[in-house]
Structure formats: C-alpha cells, structure tokens
Amino acid sequence: MDALEYIHSKGVAHRDIKLENIFLGDNVEIKIADFGLMKIFEGEGAADALRTRCGTESYMSPELLKDSNESYNGPANDIFAAGVMLFMMISAK
C-alpha cells in the first residue's frame, strides 16, 4: 500500500496491479513492476487519460467491467486490485 500511495502521490495510476506484478527486493521490500499500462492522471496531459478499459479482468473494479467510455478513478481502481490480491493471499486461491 505504501508503494501505491507513492505512485499515486506522483500522479500515476498503474492500472494493472496483480500478484504477478509484485516482487520482493533483497531486503524484503515490495517492488511494483510492469508500468506498461500506467497513465498520468494529474497535471499536464492528464485530460481524459483514464477512459480506456485495460488491465487484468479478474482484478478490475466493477465500474471498469461495465461497457462504458466514462472516465474512472485510477488510484481507486489500483486499490481495489490490491484488495483482490489480499483476498487471494488470505484465501490461498
């Protein structure tokens, strides 16, 4: 969550948070990988940046799963995906 808070504070939405994109560093620090789908959601060039449905479907929030071209909240969707990861780790699925 600290890593997500950091990238969100920089105005970046990852848009593909999933177990396969999380790694542990040498000192057991969490590393987020694969920023290929990331978008800047604040500042210059951010207008309409978060309209495209992308990422891994099983980690997507309900508002991303509906067929719509409306803009969405990138950080909220990253946090939803982190919650899905937590559920998967706790339930060992």
Backbone as a printed PyTorch tensor [residue, N CA C, xyz], in Angstrom:
tensor([[[  0.8290,  -1.1960,   0.0000],
         [  0.0000,   0.0000,   0.0000],
         [  0.8740,   1.2600,   0.0000]],

        [[  2.0240,   1.1920,   0.6770],
         [  2.9260,   2.3500,   0.6570],
         [  3.4180,   2.6460,  -0.7530]],

        [[  3.7150,   1.5930,  -1.5060],
         [  4.1850,   1.7740,  -2.8780],
         [  3.0860,   2.3870,  -3.7420]],

        [[  1.8460,   1.9300,  -3.5650],
         [  0.7260,   2.5170,  -4.3120],
         [  0.5240,   3.9730,  -3.9180]],

        [[  0.6020,   4.2430,  -2.6210],
         [  0.4490,   5.6240,  -2.1660],
         [  1.5160,   6.5190,  -2.8000]],

        [[  2.7260,   6.0020,  -2.9240],
         [  3.8150,   6.7810,  -3.5100],
         [  3.5420,   7.0850,  -4.9830]],

        [[  3.2100,   6.0650,  -5.7710],
         [  2.9990,   6.3410,  -7.2010],
         [  1.7740,   7.2220,  -7.4150]],

        [[  0.7500,   7.0490,  -6.5810],
         [ -0.4360,   7.9090,  -6.7010],
         [ -0.0970,   9.3500,  -6.3340]],

        [[  0.8010,   9.5420,  -5.3520],
         [  1.2020,  10.9080,  -4.9710],
         [  1.9660,  11.5980,  -6.0960]],

        [[  2.5190,  10.8260,  -7.0070],
         [  3.2240,  11.3670,  -8.1710],
         [  2.3000,  11.5460,  -9.3670]],

        [[  0.9930,  11.2450,  -9.1750],
         [  0.0130,  11.4340, -10.2420],
         [ -0.0390,  10.2940, -11.2320]],

        [[  0.3940,   9.1090, -10.8240],
         [  0.4630,   7.9610, -11.7170],
         [ -0.5000,   6.8700, -11.2550]],

        [[ -1.3010,   6.3510, -12.1800],
         [ -2.1530,   5.1780, -11.9330],
         [ -1.5020,   3.9980, -12.6510]],

        [[ -1.2750,   2.9040, -11.9570],
         [ -0.6030,   1.7330, -12.5290],
         [ -1.4960,   1.0070, -13.5240]],

        [[ -2.7330,   0.7490, -13.1670],
         [ -3.7870,   0.1380, -13.9750],
         [ -3.6170,  -1.3530, -14.2550]],

        [[ -2.6260,  -2.0050, -13.6600],
         [ -2.5070,  -3.4590, -13.8060],
         [ -1.8840,  -4.0700, -12.5550]],

        [[ -2.3870,  -3.6520, -11.4000],
         [ -1.9190,  -4.2240, -10.1380],
         [ -2.4380,  -5.6490, -10.0430]],

        [[ -1.5160,  -6.5920,  -9.8710],
         [ -1.8560,  -8.0060,  -9.7110],
         [ -0.6600,  -8.7140,  -9.0970]],

        [[ -0.8810,  -9.9170,  -8.5880],
         [  0.1840, -10.6470,  -7.9170],
         [  1.4160, -10.8250,  -8.8020]],

        [[  1.2130, -11.0350, -10.0780],
         [  2.3290, -11.2590, -10.9970],
         [  3.2030, -10.0210, -11.1890]],

        [[  2.7190,  -8.8550, -10.7890],
         [  3.4780,  -7.6130, -10.9380],
         [  4.0560,  -7.0990,  -9.6230]],

        [[  4.0470,  -7.9310,  -8.5960],
         [  4.5920,  -7.5480,  -7.2980],
         [  5.7680,  -8.4740,  -6.9750]],

        [[  6.8940,  -7.8710,  -6.6140],
         [  8.0970,  -8.6350,  -6.3000],
         [  8.6570,  -8.1960,  -4.9570]],

        [[  9.4970,  -9.0440,  -4.3610],
         [ 10.1920,  -8.7020,  -3.1280],
         [ 11.6480,  -8.4170,  -3.4470]],

        [[ 12.1600,  -7.3100,  -2.8970],
         [ 13.5600,  -6.9590,  -3.0880],
         [ 14.4550,  -7.7210,  -2.1300]],

        [[ 15.7400,  -7.4330,  -2.1770],
         [ 16.7260,  -8.1150,  -1.3390],
         [ 16.4510,  -7.9620,   0.1530]],

        [[ 15.9340,  -6.8170,   0.5400],
         [ 15.6390,  -6.5530,   1.9590],
         [ 14.1550,  -6.7130,   2.2610]],

        [[ 13.4820,  -7.5440,   1.5140],
         [ 12.0580,  -7.8560,   1.6520],
         [ 11.1860,  -6.6080,   1.4810]],

        [[ 11.6450,  -5.6560,   0.6750],
         [ 10.8100,  -4.5120,   0.3420],
         [ 10.0060,  -4.8710,  -0.9020]],

        [[  8.7990,  -4.3310,  -0.9710],
         [  7.9100,  -4.6420,  -2.0930],
         [  8.2610,  -3.7600,  -3.2830]],

        [[  8.3050,  -4.3840,  -4.4500],
         [  8.5870,  -3.6830,  -5.7030],
         [  7.4040,  -3.8930,  -6.6390]],

        [[  6.9280,  -2.8170,  -7.2520],
         [  5.8640,  -2.9050,  -8.2410],
         [  6.5200,  -2.9010,  -9.6170]],

        [[  6.1110,  -3.8300, -10.4620],
         [  6.6940,  -3.9550, -11.7980],
         [  5.6370,  -3.7170, -12.8820]],

        [[  6.0760,  -3.6940, -14.1110],
         [  5.2360,  -3.6180, -15.3100],
         [  4.3650,  -2.3670, -15.3390]],

        [[  4.9900,  -1.2650, -15.6510],
         [  4.2790,   0.0000, -15.7560],
         [  3.8390,   0.2770, -17.1960]],

        [[  3.6750,  -0.7750, -17.9820],
         [  3.3080,  -0.6310, -19.3890],
         [  1.9360,  -0.0260, -19.6190]],

        [[  1.0080,  -0.1750, -18.6780],
         [ -0.3460,   0.3710, -18.8210],
         [ -0.5620,   1.6260, -17.9870]],

        [[  0.4730,   2.1090, -17.3150],
         [  0.3140,   3.2490, -16.4100],
         [ -0.0970,   4.4950, -17.1790]],

        [[ -0.8120,   5.3710, -16.4750],
         [ -1.2170,   6.6630, -17.0380],
         [ -1.0560,   7.7330, -15.9800]],

        [[ -0.7140,   8.9170, -16.4340],
         [ -0.6660,  10.0790, -15.5500],
         [ -2.0830,  10.6030, -15.4290]],

        [[ -2.5760,  10.7340, -14.2080],
         [ -3.9550,  11.1860, -14.0170],
         [ -4.0480,  12.5960, -13.4610]],

        [[ -2.9210,  13.2320, -13.1970],
         [ -2.9170,  14.6050, -12.6940],
         [ -1.9500,  15.4300, -13.5190]],

        [[ -2.2190,  16.7060, -13.5950],
         [ -1.2900,  17.6200, -14.2410],
         [ -1.4250,  17.6510, -15.7550]],

        [[ -0.3840,  18.1320, -16.3870],
         [ -0.3720,  18.3310, -17.8360],
         [ -0.5010,  17.0050, -18.5910]],

        [[ -1.3800,  16.9840, -19.5650],
         [ -1.5660,  15.7860, -20.3880],
         [ -2.4610,  14.7350, -19.7740]],

        [[ -3.1390,  15.0610, -18.6870],
         [ -3.9420,  14.0640, -17.9900],
         [ -5.4050,  14.0350, -18.4250]],

        [[ -5.8420,  14.9980, -19.1970],
         [ -7.2470,  15.0710, -19.5980],
         [ -7.6670,  13.7960, -20.3180]],

        [[ -8.7420,  13.2200, -19.8630],
         [ -9.3150,  12.0060, -20.4530],
         [ -8.3510,  10.8140, -20.4710]],

        [[ -7.3430,  10.8250, -19.6120],
         [ -6.3470,   9.7500, -19.6150],
         [ -6.9280,   8.4260, -19.1390]],

        [[ -7.9040,   8.4790, -18.2630],
         [ -8.4200,   7.2560, -17.6670],
         [ -9.8190,   6.9390, -18.1880]],

        [[ -9.8990,   6.5580, -19.4290],
         [-11.1440,   6.1340, -20.0500],
         [-11.0140,   4.7280, -20.6170]],

        [[ -9.8140,   4.3070, -20.9210],
         [ -9.5730,   3.0230, -21.5650],
         [ -9.6540,   1.8810, -20.5570]],

        [[-10.4310,   0.8690, -20.9040],
         [-10.5130,  -0.3220, -20.0620],
         [ -9.2810,  -1.1750, -20.3450]],

        [[ -8.4410,  -1.3400, -19.3330],
         [ -7.2340,  -2.1360, -19.5180],
         [ -6.8470,  -2.7560, -18.1850]],

        [[ -5.9590,  -3.7210, -18.2500],
         [ -5.5340,  -4.4320, -17.0550],
         [ -5.9860,  -5.8730, -17.1190]],

        [[ -5.9350,  -6.5300, -15.9970],
         [ -6.3150,  -7.9340, -15.9030],
         [ -7.7240,  -8.0190, -15.3390]],

        [[ -8.6150,  -8.6280, -16.0900],
         [-10.0430,  -8.5980, -15.7790],
         [-10.3770,  -9.0800, -14.3660]],

        [[ -9.7380, -10.1230, -13.8890],
         [-10.0880, -10.6520, -12.5640],
         [ -9.6900,  -9.7180, -11.4200]],

        [[ -8.9330,  -8.6570, -11.7060],
         [ -8.5460,  -7.6800, -10.6870],
         [ -9.2760,  -6.3500, -10.8560]],

        [[-10.1240,  -6.2300, -11.8770],
         [-10.7860,  -4.9650, -12.1860],
         [-11.9560,  -4.6860, -11.2560]],

        [[-12.1520,  -3.4040, -10.9730],
         [-13.3020,  -2.9890, -10.1750],
         [-14.5640,  -3.0460, -11.0330]],

        [[-15.7330,  -3.1030, -10.4040],
         [-16.9850,  -3.2030, -11.1590],
         [-17.1920,  -2.0830, -12.1840]],

        [[-16.7830,  -0.8660, -11.8660],
         [-17.0010,   0.2270, -12.8200],
         [-16.1510,   0.0600, -14.0820]],

        [[-15.0450,  -0.6380, -13.9960],
         [-14.2480,  -0.9100, -15.1940],
         [-14.8260,  -2.0560, -16.0090]],

        [[-15.5140,  -2.9700, -15.3700],
         [-16.0590,  -4.1310, -16.0660],
         [-17.2840,  -3.8010, -16.9080]],

        [[-18.0070,  -2.7420, -16.5560],
         [-19.1770,  -2.3870, -17.3650],
         [-18.7170,  -1.7350, -18.6630]],

        [[-19.4720,  -1.9480, -19.7030],
         [-19.1410,  -1.3590, -21.0040],
         [-19.5090,   0.1120, -20.9870]],

        [[-18.5010,   0.9450, -20.9050],
         [-18.7240,   2.3780, -20.8210],
         [-17.4560,   3.0960, -21.2640]],

        [[-17.6070,   4.3000, -21.7250],
         [-16.4560,   5.1030, -22.1080],
         [-16.2830,   6.2670, -21.1320]],

        [[-16.8340,   6.1150, -19.9310],
         [-16.7210,   7.1630, -18.9190],
         [-15.3400,   7.1100, -18.2760]],

        [[-14.8850,   8.2480, -17.7950],
         [-13.6030,   8.2620, -17.0950],
         [-13.7830,   7.6050, -15.7270]],

        [[-12.6860,   7.1090, -15.1720],
         [-12.7280,   6.4300, -13.8820],
         [-11.5610,   6.8960, -13.0220]],

        [[-11.6270,   6.5530, -11.7570],
         [-10.6250,   6.9470, -10.7790],
         [ -9.5060,   5.9050, -10.7640]],

        [[ -8.3540,   6.2400, -11.3200],
         [ -7.2340,   5.3120, -11.4100],
         [ -6.7280,   4.8100, -10.0710]],

        [[ -6.4500,   5.7080,  -9.0990],
         [ -5.9750,   5.2370,  -7.8080],
         [ -6.9820,   4.3200,  -7.1000]],

        [[ -8.2610,   4.6420,  -7.1870],
         [ -9.2740,   3.7940,  -6.5450],
         [ -9.2790,   2.4000,  -7.1670]],

        [[ -9.0860,   2.3150,  -8.4630],
         [ -9.0500,   1.0140,  -9.1210],
         [ -7.7820,   0.2410,  -8.7760]],

        [[ -6.6560,   0.9290,  -8.6080],
         [ -5.4340,   0.2620,  -8.1450],
         [ -5.6370,  -0.3130,  -6.7450]],

        [[ -6.2940,   0.4390,  -5.8930],
         [ -6.5320,  -0.0200,  -4.5200],
         [ -7.5080,  -1.1920,  -4.5150]],

        [[ -8.5170,  -1.1640,  -5.3710],
         [ -9.4300,  -2.3040,  -5.4910],
         [ -8.6400,  -3.5540,  -5.8780]],

        [[ -7.7450,  -3.4250,  -6.8640],
         [ -6.9300,  -4.5610,  -7.3030],
         [ -6.0450,  -5.0700,  -6.1710]],

        [[ -5.5180,  -4.1590,  -5.3430],
         [ -4.7170,  -4.5710,  -4.1880],
         [ -5.5810,  -5.3560,  -3.1940]],

        [[ -6.8410,  -4.9630,  -3.0560],
         [ -7.7630,  -5.7100,  -2.1970],
         [ -8.0230,  -7.1040,  -2.7320]],

        [[ -8.1310,  -7.2330,  -4.0480],
         [ -8.2960,  -8.5480,  -4.6680],
         [ -7.0590,  -9.4010,  -4.3830]],

        [[ -5.8700,  -8.7890,  -4.4760],
         [ -4.6360,  -9.5160,  -4.1690],
         [ -4.6410, -10.0040,  -2.7270]],

        [[ -5.0480,  -9.1430,  -1.8040],
         [ -5.1100,  -9.5190,  -0.3880],
         [ -6.0510, -10.6900,  -0.1940]],

        [[ -7.2230, -10.6280,  -0.8180],
         [ -8.1720, -11.7550,  -0.7200],
         [ -7.5470, -13.0400,  -1.2340]],

        [[ -6.8610, -12.9480,  -2.3560],
         [ -6.2370, -14.1440,  -2.9340],
         [ -5.1590, -14.7080,  -2.0190]],

        [[ -4.3980, -13.8490,  -1.3830],
         [ -3.3390, -14.3230,  -0.4660],
         [ -3.9320, -14.9480,   0.7870]],

        [[ -4.9800, -14.3310,   1.3310],
         [ -5.6000, -14.8500,   2.5530],
         [ -6.3270, -16.1640,   2.2880]],

        [[ -7.0080, -16.2460,   1.1590],
         [ -7.7790, -17.4500,   0.8720],
         [ -6.9470, -18.5130,   0.1580]],

        [[ -5.6990, -18.1960,  -0.1700],
         [ -4.7630, -19.1260,  -0.8430],
         [ -5.3450, -19.6520,  -2.1450]],

        [[ -5.9470, -18.7580,  -2.9310],
         [ -6.5180, -19.1450,  -4.2330],
         [ -5.5080, -18.9450,  -5.3370]]])
